Amino acid sequence: MAVINAVACVIALGTSLSMASACWAGTYPDHPVKIIVPFTAGGPSDLIARLLADKLSQSLKQQFYVENHTGAGGNIGMAQVARSTADGYTILVASSSYVVNPSLYANNPYDPFKDFVPVSLAAASANILVVHPSMPAKTVKELVALLQADPGKYAIANPGLGTTPQLAAELFKLDFKLDQPSVPYAGGAPAIQATVAGQTQIGFANLTPAEPQIAGGNLRGLAITALKRSAALPDVPTMLEAGVEGQESETMQGVLVPAGTPPDTIALLNREIVKAMQLPDVKAKCAEVGLDVIADTPAEFSAYVKKEVDKWHKVITDAKIAQIQ
């Protein structure tokens, strides 16, 4: 009888522990959650992180807060998240540097496939090809013909090494065998201002700083690099509509967590992020800065990451862009 009672106690204890464990597992989040942005405050990644922090704090009844850890093209913040405990309490909101840096840096501090699990591609913004109004080219094909006829005469501005507009310009040059100097600037706004001022005659830029200059007549938008036109610039065709294939590029804003994060936590975060990104006020704020809401699944975002890493690796290699040591 003593043995039977002992076994019963063990079973009861095991059942209690199992129930406690299940209860514990279902309490995420039970303390504040940190969202790391690897860039300075005020940019698109920071905007997405703060929108999500606000909405997730409301829906999950726990504080989500943002910290900016900048430097090394985003690598400092991304490496910090990669080394964090995989429990859902440290989240990364990253831009396209996440998929570019593994090929751009000789000793990149994280592996985009092994160190992280994608949660959702929250939003993305297209790039755009612009020219100074004094340029005779009115279409992409006219610009290509002009550049092929006079190699080296015109310069192409971009927001800086490793940005998707810079790589989009290199892809454009590679595909059409163009010999034009690329001029990197310290961000999208300086690159656009240089083109407005005529210091460079052509620019590849993110849609956000370019849109008001195009609307004001200070620049001519030839094509955006998305698959559909932008609501902000409905008269500007896509590259495909302009008769040019294979030039799609964008700057992503994606949410990731360290590898090993519990699947239930990832599923919960994805569900709440998708809900948050579809809210009217969130979509409106994204539209104000040229961001298109995507809010896809972890599987879809994983496939996107693979495609983008491969794509930009080829561009960096073919354009012979020197790796950062």
FIDREN-149213 format. One line per 5 residues: number of its first residue (from 1); their letters; for each residue z, y, x of N, C-alpha, C. Coordinates in Angstrom, 3 decimals. Layout:
# FIDREN-149213
NUM) a) Z:Y:X:Z:Y:X:Z:Y:X  ...
***
This chain:
# FIDREN-149213
1) mavin) 0.000:-1.200:0.826:0.000:0.000:0.000:0.000:1.264:0.870  0.749:1.221:1.975:0.800:2.373:2.885:-0.567:2.662:3.472  -1.292:1.550:3.798:-2.634:1.716:4.380:-3.565:2.358:3.369  -3.479:1.869:2.087:-4.331:2.408:1.028:-4.044:3.891:0.821  -2.759:4.239:0.814:-2.389:5.645:0.638:-2.901:6.509:1.794
6) avacv) -2.837:5.960:2.998:-3.306:6.706:4.175:-4.806:6.955:4.081  -5.542:5.890:3.685:-6.998:6.035:3.540:-7.312:7.076:2.472  -6.569:7.004:1.365:-6.789:7.967:0.280:-6.557:9.395:0.758  -5.530:9.547:1.579:-5.227:10.886:2.111:-6.354:11.383:3.016  -6.870:10.472:3.851:-7.966:10.847:4.757:-9.199:11.251:3.962
11) ialgt) -9.508:10.435:2.915:-10.660:10.754:2.071:-10.467:12.105:1.397  -9.256:12.299:0.874:-8.963:13.569:0.199:-9.086:14.742:1.161  -8.563:14.541:2.380:-8.637:15.590:3.386:-10.087:15.889:3.747  -10.856:14.780:3.915:-12.268:14.969:4.251:-13.005:15.705:3.158  -12.696:15.347:1.912:-13.344:16.028:0.786:-12.980:17.498:0.767
16) slsma) -11.705:17.790:1.037:-11.253:19.185:1.051:-11.948:19.977:2.147  -12.055:19.358:3.331:-12.720:20.036:4.448:-14.189:20.276:4.140  -14.817:19.262:3.494:-16.225:19.408:3.137:-16.411:20.549:2.145  -15.514:20.596:1.142:-15.598:21.670:0.165:-15.334:23.023:0.805  -14.388:23.064:1.721:-14.087:24.322:2.415:-15.269:24.773:3.251
21) sacwa) -15.906:23.782:3.919:-17.066:24.092:4.748:-18.200:24.648:3.910  -18.427:23.994:2.738:-19.488:24.454:1.852:-19.199:25.861:1.362  -17.951:26.090:1.038:-17.543:27.420:0.580:-17.741:28.459:1.669  -17.335:28.084:2.893:-17.480:28.986:4.042:-18.941:29.312:4.308  -19.793:28.246:4.234:-21.215:28.437:4.501:-21.850:29.370:3.486
26) gtypd) -21.295:29.395:2.280:-21.883:30.216:1.239:-21.394:31.642:1.226  -20.553:32.032:2.181:-19.986:33.374:2.169:-20.765:34.370:3.021  -21.829:33.941:3.697:-22.597:34.890:4.510:-23.190:35.976:3.621  -23.020:37.217:4.055:-22.233:37.700:5.190:-20.798:38.018:4.768  -19.844:37.641:5.625:-18.449:37.928:5.305:-17.858:38.998:6.220
31) hpvki) -18.687:39.574:7.093:-18.281:40.745:7.871:-19.544:41.538:8.232  -19.420:42.745:8.755:-20.587:43.601:8.976:-21.676:42.952:9.825  -22.919:43.316:9.504:-24.107:42.775:10.167:-24.798:43.901:10.933  -25.113:43.627:12.182:-25.745:44.627:13.052:-27.260:44.432:13.069  -27.989:45.514:12.848:-29.449:45.507:12.962:-29.819:46.316:14.198
36) ivpft) -30.428:45.664:15.157:-30.809:46.350:16.399:-32.267:46.792:16.322  -32.482:48.063:16.636:-33.823:48.636:16.753:-34.024:48.965:18.231  -35.066:48.417:18.861:-35.247:48.638:20.302:-35.939:49.944:20.658  -35.912:50.910:19.740:-36.536:52.213:19.965:-35.603:53.312:19.461  -35.960:54.546:19.755:-35.116:55.673:19.386:-35.105:55.878:17.867
41) aggps) -34.099:56.587:17.412:-33.986:56.900:15.992:-35.135:57.807:15.555  -35.557:57.624:14.315:-36.577:58.494:13.748:-37.963:57.891:13.684  -38.210:56.809:14.411:-39.513:56.175:14.397:-39.669:55.197:13.249  -40.843:54.570:13.137:-41.092:53.637:12.026:-40.140:52.445:12.004  -39.843:51.858:13.168:-38.919:50.719:13.193:-37.530:51.134:12.730
46) dliar) -37.112:52.305:13.162:-35.808:52.824:12.762:-35.773:53.093:11.258  -36.874:53.621:10.721:-36.950:53.881:9.283:-36.796:52.586:8.489  -37.544:51.553:8.875:-37.467:50.271:8.173:-36.054:49.688:8.282  -35.474:49.754:9.475:-34.132:49.202:9.674:-33.112:49.898:8.791  -33.200:51.206:8.686:-32.209:51.952:7.895:-32.432:51.758:6.391
51) lladk) -33.680:51.640:5.978:-33.941:51.317:4.576:-33.356:49.951:4.227  -33.591:48.974:5.107:-33.079:47.629:4.853:-31.557:47.585:4.939  -30.989:48.298:5.890:-29.531:48.320:6.012:-28.898:48.826:4.722  -29.471:49.867:4.148:-28.944:50.422:2.902:-29.064:49.428:1.756  -30.250:48.849:1.592:-30.485:47.948:0.456:-29.727:46.626:0.619
56) lsqsl) -29.672:46.087:1.826:-28.951:44.829:2.038:-27.444:45.022:1.871  -26.936:46.171:2.273:-25.515:46.461:2.069:-25.177:46.447:0.581  -26.098:46.951:-0.216:-25.872:46.973:-1.663:-25.985:45.578:-2.272  -27.034:44.848:-1.900:-27.290:43.571:-2.570:-26.365:42.454:-2.097  -25.959:42.484:-0.824:-25.123:41.416:-0.277:-23.650:41.813:-0.149
61) kqqfy) -23.307:43.014:-0.609:-21.909:43.453:-0.696:-21.181:43.380:0.648  -21.922:43.703:1.705:-21.336:43.749:3.045:-22.097:44.801:3.840  -21.442:45.404:4.806:-22.078:46.487:5.548:-23.127:45.962:6.517  -24.341:46.483:6.417:-25.402:46.299:7.406:-25.587:47.655:8.082  -25.523:47.679:9.393:-25.619:48.957:10.102:-26.610:48.849:11.264
66) venht) -27.143:50.006:11.681:-28.218:50.056:12.671:-27.702:50.573:13.999  -28.111:49.915:15.076:-27.890:50.410:16.436:-29.235:50.483:17.150  -29.457:51.581:17.883:-30.681:51.755:18.658:-30.399:51.461:20.124  -31.086:50.467:20.662:-30.954:50.101:22.080:-32.336:50.205:22.712  -32.570:51.310:23.411:-33.925:51.646:23.850:-34.158:51.276:25.313
71) gaggn) -35.441:51.325:25.692:-35.813:51.150:27.092:-36.747:49.986:27.329  -37.560:50.126:28.391:-38.472:49.071:28.850:-39.420:48.624:27.745  -39.976:49.593:27.012:-40.935:49.262:25.974:-40.364:48.414:24.860  -39.065:48.529:24.629:-38.399:47.744:23.598:-37.735:46.492:24.124  -37.977:46.154:25.379:-37.463:44.887:25.919:-35.948:44.823:26.013
76) igmaq) -35.304:45.955:26.241:-33.842:45.939:26.374:-33.197:45.505:25.058  -33.611:46.124:23.974:-33.048:45.757:22.675:-33.433:44.361:22.241  -34.680:43.974:22.485:-35.127:42.643:22.068:-34.425:41.549:22.857  -34.235:41.767:24.145:-33.517:40.782:24.961:-32.061:40.666:24.529  -31.476:41.783:24.117:-30.085:41.757:23.655:-29.946:40.876:22.418
81) varst) -30.879:40.986:21.493:-30.821:40.149:20.290:-31.073:38.685:20.645  -31.989:38.445:21.568:-32.294:37.065:21.971:-31.061:36.362:22.526  -30.165:37.122:23.172:-28.962:36.546:23.773:-27.773:36.522:22.808  -27.955:37.035:21.612:-26.855:37.128:20.653:-26.576:35.777:20.002  -25.389:35.647:19.462:-25.021:34.436:18.731:-25.932:34.278:17.513
86) adgyt) -26.418:33.045:17.325:-27.371:32.774:16.244:-26.631:32.473:14.941  -26.030:33.511:14.382:-25.237:33.308:13.169:-25.623:34.257:12.032  -26.685:35.028:12.243:-27.125:35.946:11.202:-26.486:37.306:11.249  -25.563:37.521:12.205:-24.859:38.804:12.256:-25.466:39.782:13.257  -26.556:39.375:13.919:-27.348:40.295:14.735:-28.809:40.071:14.383
91) ilvas) -29.452:41.132:13.911:-30.828:41.077:13.415:-31.668:42.066:14.216  -32.927:41.712:14.425:-33.857:42.587:15.140:-34.913:43.114:14.182  -35.174:44.422:14.254:-36.360:44.999:13.625:-37.263:45.478:14.749  -38.405:44.837:14.886:-39.271:45.076:16.044:-40.656:45.541:15.618  -41.300:46.275:16.506:-42.685:46.686:16.289:-43.604:45.727:17.035
96) ssyvv) -44.856:46.124:17.198:-45.836:45.247:17.833:-45.590:45.033:19.318  -44.671:45.786:19.916:-44.319:45.496:21.304:-43.794:44.066:21.430  -43.242:43.533:20.352:-42.733:42.161:20.352:-43.836:41.161:20.696  -45.050:41.395:20.206:-46.156:40.464:20.447:-47.008:40.873:21.644  -46.859:42.101:22.102:-47.645:42.603:23.240:-46.933:42.377:24.570
101) npsly) -45.631:42.650:24.606:-44.892:42.628:25.871:-44.925:41.298:26.622  -44.956:40.143:25.953:-45.030:38.895:26.716:-46.242:38.809:27.651  -47.314:39.508:27.315:-48.494:39.538:28.185:-48.520:40.764:29.085  -47.837:41.826:28.661:-47.887:43.089:29.404:-46.896:43.125:30.554  -45.764:42.450:30.410:-44.720:42.471:31.436:-44.755:41.186:32.259
106) annpy) -44.703:41.349:33.570:-44.765:40.187:34.459:-43.561:39.277:34.277  -42.403:39.870:34.028:-41.174:39.086:33.841:-40.534:39.469:32.510  -41.216:39.118:31.425:-40.704:39.497:30.113:-39.389:38.773:29.836  -38.377:39.470:29.319:-37.043:38.867:29.200:-36.826:37.976:27.974  -37.841:37.747:27.186:-37.677:36.874:26.025:-38.980:36.103:25.791
111) dpfkd) -38.849:34.970:25.136:-40.004:34.176:24.718:-40.172:34.397:23.214  -41.324:34.916:22.766:-41.465:35.250:21.339:-41.452:34.028:20.423  -41.671:32.854:20.986:-41.707:31.638:20.172:-40.413:30.835:20.237  -39.717:30.898:21.368:-38.527:30.067:21.555:-37.212:30.794:21.297  -37.189:32.102:21.496:-35.926:32.840:21.435:-35.624:33.452:20.069
116) fvpvs) -36.614:33.475:19.187:-36.436:34.118:17.887:-37.002:33.254:16.765  -36.517:33.526:15.559:-37.107:32.970:14.344:-37.554:34.150:13.473  -38.834:34.208:13.097:-39.288:35.279:12.203:-38.678:35.146:10.815  -38.266:36.273:10.252:-37.709:36.304:8.893:-38.731:36.869:7.913  -39.289:38.032:8.229:-40.313:38.623:7.364:-41.025:39.760:8.094
121) laaas) -42.327:39.824:7.907:-43.089:40.999:8.319:-42.926:42.014:7.201  -42.033:42.959:7.412:-41.655:43.887:6.339:-42.793:44.831:5.981  -43.431:45.406:7.003:-44.482:46.395:6.751:-45.344:46.527:8.000  -46.460:47.219:7.854:-47.342:47.462:9.000:-48.158:48.714:8.722  -48.585:49.358:9.788:-49.428:50.552:9.651:-50.693:50.371:10.473
126) anilv) -51.807:50.717:9.884:-53.097:50.565:10.555:-53.261:51.614:11.643  -54.174:51.339:12.545:-54.596:52.333:13.519:-55.880:52.991:13.021  -56.251:54.079:13.656:-57.428:54.817:13.214:-58.184:55.368:14.417  -59.495:55.394:14.306:-60.372:55.981:15.315:-60.737:57.380:14.847  -60.414:58.374:15.665:-60.690:59.769:15.317:-61.508:60.434:16.416
131) vhpsm) -62.185:61.499:16.044:-62.916:62.306:17.029:-62.671:63.776:16.737  -62.862:64.592:17.751:-62.795:66.042:17.574:-63.981:66.478:16.708  -63.791:67.479:15.844:-64.894:67.902:14.957:-66.157:68.342:15.687  -66.035:68.726:16.948:-67.214:69.152:17.702:-68.103:67.991:18.123  -67.593:66.770:18.023:-68.384:65.602:18.404:-69.524:65.396:17.403
136) paktv) -70.722:65.115:17.889:-71.852:64.935:16.969:-71.788:63.650:16.143  -71.031:62.664:16.604:-70.977:61.385:15.905:-70.238:61.514:14.580  -70.897:61.086:13.512:-70.278:61.123:12.179:-69.852:59.729:11.706  -70.297:58.686:12.404:-69.947:57.311:12.044:-69.571:56.551:13.317  -68.982:55.363:13.129:-68.608:54.538:14.280:-69.847:54.135:15.069
141) kelva) -70.907:53.735:14.383:-72.120:53.309:15.081:-72.759:54.459:15.851  -72.706:55.655:15.288:-73.220:56.825:16.009:-72.376:57.102:17.249  -71.066:56.909:17.139:-70.195:57.114:18.295:-70.496:56.090:19.387  -70.668:54.840:19.010:-70.990:53.803:19.988:-72.289:54.139:20.720  -73.300:54.549:19.970:-74.584:54.908:20.589:-74.421:56.078:21.548
146) llqad) -73.617:57.058:21.147:-73.372:58.233:21.989:-72.676:57.841:23.289  -71.663:56.983:23.195:-70.907:56.582:24.382:-71.725:55.674:25.290  -72.546:54.822:24.710:-73.394:53.956:25.527:-74.466:54.755:26.262  -74.918:55.842:25.653:-75.968:56.656:26.258:-75.450:57.539:27.382  -74.155:57.822:27.376:-73.593:58.745:28.373:-72.248:58.223:28.862
151) pgkya) -72.259:57.142:29.661:-70.998:56.521:30.114:-70.116:57.500:30.883  -68.844:57.449:30.582:-67.869:58.225:31.339:-67.732:59.671:30.954  -68.554:60.158:30.039:-68.518:61.582:29.707:-67.313:61.945:28.837  -66.958:61.050:27.911:-65.914:61.355:26.946:-64.674:60.496:27.208  -63.502:61.084:26.996:-62.244:60.366:27.212:-61.634:59.963:25.872
156) ianpg) -60.862:58.866:25.907:-60.223:58.339:24.693:-58.707:58.428:24.851  -58.078:59.187:23.974:-56.619:59.323:24.010:-55.963:58.149:23.302  -54.752:57.804:23.766:-53.953:56.775:23.087:-52.471:57.096:23.265  -51.596:56.482:22.467:-50.156:56.832:22.508:-49.381:56.255:23.678  -50.014:55.461:24.539:-49.288:54.931:25.684:-49.591:53.475:25.955
161) lgttp) -49.305:53.059:27.169:-49.583:51.699:27.613:-48.850:50.669:26.747  -49.600:49.697:26.271:-49.016:48.610:25.503:-48.915:48.852:24.022  -49.224:50.067:23.563:-49.235:50.325:22.123:-50.483:49.692:21.524  -50.419:49.345:20.250:-51.611:48.740:19.644:-52.798:49.702:19.570  -52.614:51.030:19.400:-53.788:51.903:19.490:-54.451:51.856:20.879
166) qlaae) -53.643:51.798:21.933:-54.231:51.687:23.273:-55.010:50.395:23.425  -54.446:49.306:22.929:-55.124:48.018:23.026:-56.324:47.962:22.091  -56.240:48.627:20.949:-57.387:48.713:20.058:-58.548:49.435:20.733  -58.221:50.483:21.491:-59.261:51.200:22.240:-59.888:50.298:23.304  -59.059:49.509:23.981:-59.590:48.595:24.994:-60.467:47.515:24.359
171) lfkld) -60.044:47.011:23.200:-60.855:46.027:22.473:-62.201:46.634:22.084  -62.183:47.856:21.603:-63.398:48.578:21.226:-64.325:48.721:22.434  -63.779:49.114:23.558:-64.574:49.280:24.777:-65.153:47.948:25.264  -64.336:46.894:25.197:-64.803:45.579:25.633:-65.960:45.082:24.775  -65.794:45.194:23.465:-66.793:44.634:22.556:-68.128:45.368:22.635
176) fkldq) -68.090:46.663:22.949:-69.333:47.428:23.003:-69.728:47.813:24.429  -69.018:47.211:25.403:-69.340:47.433:26.819:-69.405:48.930:27.134  -68.341:49.622:26.768:-68.251:51.063:26.970:-67.485:51.374:28.253  -67.932:52.391:28.947:-67.279:52.804:30.189:-66.702:54.200:29.996  -65.610:54.263:29.242:-64.970:55.543:28.965:-63.534:55.512:29.470
181) psvpy) -63.078:56.585:30.090:-61.688:56.602:30.559:-60.709:56.648:29.402  -59.622:55.890:29.529:-58.533:55.931:28.554:-57.423:56.813:29.097  -56.885:57.673:28.248:-55.839:58.607:28.668:-54.577:58.320:27.861  -53.559:57.720:28.492:-52.313:57.439:27.768:-51.424:58.673:27.680  -50.809:58.861:26.530:-49.856:59.945:26.320:-48.492:59.354:25.960
186) aggap) -47.493:60.186:25.959:-46.131:59.715:25.678:-45.858:59.737:24.190  -46.630:58.969:23.442:-46.415:58.869:22.014:-47.631:59.272:21.199  -47.567:58.962:19.894:-48.698:59.220:19.021:-48.964:60.694:18.793  -47.917:61.491:18.612:-48.110:62.913:18.348:-48.782:63.640:19.511  -48.338:63.434:20.778:-49.036:64.086:21.889:-50.492:63.654:22.025
191) aiqat) -50.777:62.381:21.757:-52.163:61.898:21.849:-53.045:62.585:20.815  -52.518:62.705:19.599:-53.284:63.371:18.546:-53.477:64.851:18.867  -52.417:65.501:19.360:-52.528:66.924:19.695:-53.550:67.163:20.803  -53.622:66.235:21.758:-54.607:66.362:22.839:-56.025:66.290:22.290  -56.235:65.455:21.290:-57.563:65.334:20.696:-57.873:66.554:19.823
196) vagqt) -56.874:67.034:19.098:-57.055:68.257:18.305:-57.434:69.424:19.215  -56.786:69.502:20.376:-57.038:70.602:21.312:-58.338:70.429:22.094  -58.975:69.262:21.974:-60.221:69.024:22.699:-60.037:68.587:24.136  -58.786:68.320:24.538:-58.556:67.804:25.896:-59.170:66.410:26.046  -59.105:65.639:24.991:-59.861:64.396:24.870:-60.697:64.525:23.599
201) qigfa) -61.848:63.915:23.597:-62.744:64.080:22.450:-62.587:62.972:21.413  -61.951:61.864:21.831:-61.821:60.682:20.977:-60.373:60.218:21.048  -59.901:59.623:19.983:-58.545:59.081:20.005:-58.422:57.833:19.156  -57.632:56.901:19.653:-57.155:55.795:18.830:-55.678:56.060:18.612  -55.256:56.063:17.363:-53.880:56.447:17.066:-53.379:55.677:15.863
206) nltpa) -52.070:55.723:15.692:-51.485:55.217:14.459:-51.814:56.194:13.343  -51.877:55.682:12.146:-52.275:56.498:11.003:-51.334:57.677:10.759  -50.038:57.482:11.015:-49.045:58.488:10.624:-49.277:59.863:11.241  -49.384:60.004:12.574:-49.593:61.347:13.120:-51.016:61.871:12.915  -51.968:60.958:12.657:-53.363:61.380:12.508:-53.665:61.935:11.121
211) epqia) -53.004:61.406:10.108:-53.362:61.726:8.714:-53.345:63.226:8.407  -52.289:63.987:8.744:-52.311:65.412:8.399:-53.387:66.199:9.133  -53.715:65.777:10.353:-54.752:66.478:11.114:-56.138:66.213:10.530  -56.341:65.021:10.023:-57.615:64.704:9.366:-57.709:65.452:8.042  -56.612:65.415:7.283:-56.596:66.111:5.996:-56.818:67.611:6.170
216) ggnlr) -56.333:68.162:7.292:-56.484:69.589:7.556:-57.792:69.970:8.206  -58.639:68.983:8.484:-59.938:69.271:9.081:-59.926:69.443:10.583  -58.792:69.165:11.216:-58.707:69.327:12.672:-59.244:68.118:13.426  -59.381:67.002:12.752:-59.953:65.797:13.328:-60.860:65.147:12.291  -61.796:64.357:12.773:-62.652:63.574:11.877:-62.253:62.105:11.997
221) glait) -61.870:61.509:10.898:-61.538:60.093:10.905:-62.793:59.262:10.710  -63.106:58.407:11.678:-64.315:57.591:11.572:-64.053:56.254:10.892  -62.919:55.631:11.192:-62.620:54.337:10.569:-61.178:53.957:10.836  -60.584:53.270:9.875:-59.266:52.687:10.103:-59.442:51.207:10.438  -58.454:50.651:11.117:-58.585:49.291:11.632:-57.956:48.244:10.723
226) alkrs) -57.711:48.611:9.472:-57.160:47.664:8.501:-58.294:47.005:7.725  -57.929:45.996:6.925:-58.921:45.306:6.110:-59.216:46.049:4.811  -58.349:47.009:4.459:-58.602:47.814:3.272:-58.311:49.276:3.593  -58.882:50.165:2.823:-58.696:51.592:3.054:-57.249:52.008:2.802  -56.869:53.099:3.436:-55.525:53.634:3.256:-55.503:54.579:2.067
231) aalpd) -54.452:54.471:1.267:-54.291:55.386:0.135:-54.135:56.823:0.611  -53.619:56.994:1.829:-53.427:58.337:2.375:-54.754:58.981:2.772  -55.748:58.163:3.146:-57.064:58.662:3.561:-58.153:57.831:2.883  -58.283:57.963:1.572:-59.199:57.087:0.836:-60.674:57.257:1.194  -61.030:58.387:1.814:-62.434:58.624:2.154:-62.821:58.060:3.521
236) vptml) -61.849:57.593:4.274:-62.131:57.033:5.601:-62.387:55.530:5.456  -63.545:55.044:5.889:-63.853:53.618:5.725:-63.066:52.747:6.692  -63.045:51.459:6.381:-62.516:50.501:7.349:-63.581:50.240:8.413  -63.175:49.619:9.505:-64.148:49.268:10.537:-65.240:48.349:9.966  -64.826:47.402:9.114:-65.805:46.496:8.509:-66.791:47.263:7.637
241) eagve) -66.275:48.201:6.865:-67.162:49.018:6.033:-68.077:49.888:6.882  -67.626:50.230:8.073:-68.447:51.015:8.993:-69.448:50.147:9.751  -69.444:48.847:9.450:-70.414:47.946:10.056:-70.000:47.359:11.381  -68.683:47.392:11.665:-68.168:46.904:12.948:-67.154:45.801:12.681  -67.372:44.631:13.251:-66.487:43.494:13.010:-65.511:43.289:14.162
246) gqese) -64.393:42.614:13.846:-63.452:42.178:14.874:-62.619:43.264:15.502  -62.447:44.399:14.825:-61.689:45.516:15.404:-60.357:45.757:14.707  -59.905:44.786:13.922:-58.668:44.982:13.179:-57.453:45.040:14.110  -56.586:45.989:13.853:-55.323:46.100:14.601:-54.350:46.909:13.762  -53.074:46.684:14.010:-52.042:47.413:13.287:-50.759:47.378:14.101
251) tmqgv) -49.831:48.220:13.711:-48.502:48.205:14.305:-47.541:47.619:13.283  -46.955:46.480:13.630:-46.097:45.774:12.677:-44.672:46.313:12.714  -43.935:46.025:11.656:-42.494:46.251:11.594:-41.893:44.961:11.046  -41.398:44.110:11.946:-40.961:42.786:11.551:-39.477:42.559:11.765  -38.915:41.662:10.965:-37.500:41.309:11.048:-37.383:39.901:11.617
256) lvpag) -36.560:39.767:12.676:-36.366:38.480:13.333:-34.892:38.263:13.625  -34.520:37.000:13.820:-33.146:36.650:14.190:-33.198:35.683:15.370  -32.088:35.535:16.105:-32.083:34.606:17.246:-32.368:33.173:16.811  -33.060:32.443:17.672:-33.336:31.033:17.403:-32.025:30.280:17.213  -32.002:29.380:16.246:-30.796:28.623:15.947:-30.006:29.171:14.786
261) tppdt) -30.432:30.317:14.250:-29.774:30.866:13.061:-29.922:29.875:11.903  -28.859:29.614:11.130:-28.924:28.633:10.046:-30.068:28.916:9.067  -30.818:27.869:8.682:-31.937:28.051:7.746:-31.538:28.718:6.436  -30.339:28.397:5.928:-29.896:29.016:4.675:-29.731:30.523:4.833  -29.268:30.938:6.006:-29.100:32.370:6.266:-30.456:33.051:6.346
266) ialln) -31.403:32.404:7.006:-32.760:32.950:7.115:-33.391:33.075:5.726  -33.214:32.036:4.905:-33.781:32.060:3.560:-33.168:33.183:2.724  -31.853:33.367:2.860:-31.173:34.435:2.126:-31.683:35.806:2.569  -31.771:36.014:3.880:-32.253:37.299:4.393:-33.685:37.568:3.949  -34.523:36.543:4.016:-35.912:36.729:3.590:-35.979:37.127:2.120
271) reivk) -35.228:36.429:1.291:-35.254:36.715:-0.142:-34.823:38.144:-0.428  -33.752:38.587:0.231:-33.230:39.932:-0.035:-34.118:41.012:0.579  -34.724:40.721:1.732:-35.634:41.693:2.357:-36.882:41.869:1.509  -37.436:40.772:1.016:-38.619:40.851:0.148:-38.302:41.677:-1.105  -37.149:41.442:-1.712:-36.742:42.219:-2.882:-36.602:43.695:-2.536
276) amqlp) -35.967:43.979:-1.393:-35.729:45.372:-0.999:-37.039:46.110:-0.741  -37.978:45.454:-0.050:-39.229:46.119:0.303:-40.105:46.396:-0.914  -39.861:45.698:-2.020:-40.659:45.909:-3.227:-40.072:46.978:-4.145  -38.903:47.508:-3.785:-38.297:48.553:-4.609:-39.150:49.827:-4.571  -39.310:50.509:-5.692:-40.183:51.690:-5.741:-39.830:52.766:-4.720
281) dvkak) -38.546:53.034:-4.515:-38.188:54.094:-3.573:-38.488:53.691:-2.133  -38.332:52.400:-1.821:-38.659:51.922:-0.479:-40.166:52.001:-0.244  -40.948:51.559:-1.214:-42.406:51.611:-1.076:-42.885:53.053:-0.938  -42.242:53.962:-1.661:-42.631:55.374:-1.588:-42.339:55.957:-0.209  -41.176:55.623:0.347:-40.830:56.134:1.673:-41.746:55.546:2.745
286) caevg) -42.115:54.293:2.589:-43.055:53.677:3.532:-44.416:54.357:3.449  -44.876:54.622:2.241:-46.176:55.261:2.059:-46.219:56.653:2.691  -45.087:57.349:2.670:-45.023:58.693:3.243:-45.362:58.701:4.731  -45.066:57.596:5.421:-45.315:57.542:6.865:-46.447:56.562:7.200  -47.260:56.224:6.201:-48.433:55.396:6.461:-48.167:53.922:6.638
291) ldvia) -47.016:53.441:6.152:-46.688:52.023:6.263:-47.064:51.296:4.971  -47.758:50.176:5.114:-48.064:49.317:3.975:-47.014:48.217:3.905  -46.392:48.052:2.758:-45.393:46.999:2.571:-46.085:45.639:2.525  -45.520:44.664:3.279:-46.064:43.313:3.298:-45.012:42.328:2.784  -43.871:42.250:3.445:-42.740:41.426:2.986:-43.163:39.983:2.721
296) dtpae) -43.576:39.291:3.777:-44.057:37.918:3.628:-42.959:36.891:3.914  -43.337:35.619:3.971:-42.390:34.532:4.199:-42.197:34.286:5.690  -41.141:33.566:6.074:-40.976:33.219:7.492:-42.169:32.445:8.053  -42.733:31.532:7.276:-43.878:30.754:7.758:-45.092:31.651:7.977  -45.335:32.560:7.052:-46.470:33.479:7.198:-46.277:34.408:8.388
301) fsayv) -45.059:34.891:8.569:-44.785:35.777:9.700:-44.903:35.014:11.025  -44.491:33.759:11.059:-44.625:32.952:12.276:-46.093:32.803:12.676  -46.949:32.539:11.688:-48.380:32.408:11.966:-48.958:33.732:12.456  -48.488:34.828:11.885:-48.938:36.167:12.297:-48.560:36.441:13.747  -47.316:36.134:14.112:-46.859:36.343:15.491:-47.737:35.573:16.472
306) kkevd) -48.009:34.309:16.173:-48.857:33.488:17.050:-50.236:34.115:17.213  -50.830:34.527:16.121:-52.167:35.136:16.171:-52.168:36.422:16.992  -51.162:37.266:16.786:-51.107:38.550:17.485:-50.822:38.383:18.977  -49.939:37.467:19.337:-49.666:37.217:20.767:-50.946:36.779:21.464  -51.663:35.852:20.856:-52.909:35.350:21.455:-53.970:36.449:21.544
311) kwhkv) -54.088:37.230:20.495:-55.107:38.279:20.448:-54.905:39.313:21.550  -53.664:39.815:21.672:-53.436:40.882:22.640:-53.368:40.341:24.071  -53.007:39.084:24.224:-53.079:38.473:25.554:-54.520:38.476:26.058  -55.448:38.151:25.181:-56.859:38.132:25.574:-57.348:39.531:25.923  -56.966:40.530:25.123:-57.396:41.902:25.404:-56.824:42.386:26.734
316) itdak) -55.540:42.144:26.955:-54.896:42.582:28.206:-55.547:41.910:29.403  -55.861:40.631:29.269:-56.490:39.883:30.355:-57.930:40.355:30.590  -58.716:40.443:29.515:-60.131:40.801:29.653:-60.308:42.244:30.114  -59.405:43.138:29.691:-59.502:44.540:30.104:-58.888:44.765:31.488  -58.330:43.703:32.053:-57.703:43.782:33.383:-56.614:44.845:33.458
321) iaqiq) -55.790:44.879:32.416:-54.658:45.791:32.395:-53.568:45.214:33.288  -53.159:45.972:34.277:-52.163:45.492:35.241:-50.821:45.274:34.554  -50.201:44.138:34.845:-48.905:43.861:34.258:-47.829:44.791:34.838  -46.851:45.100:34.024:-45.712:45.906:34.463:-44.734:44.986:35.188  -44.388:45.351:36.400:-43.517:44.508:37.221:-42.051:44.782:36.935
***
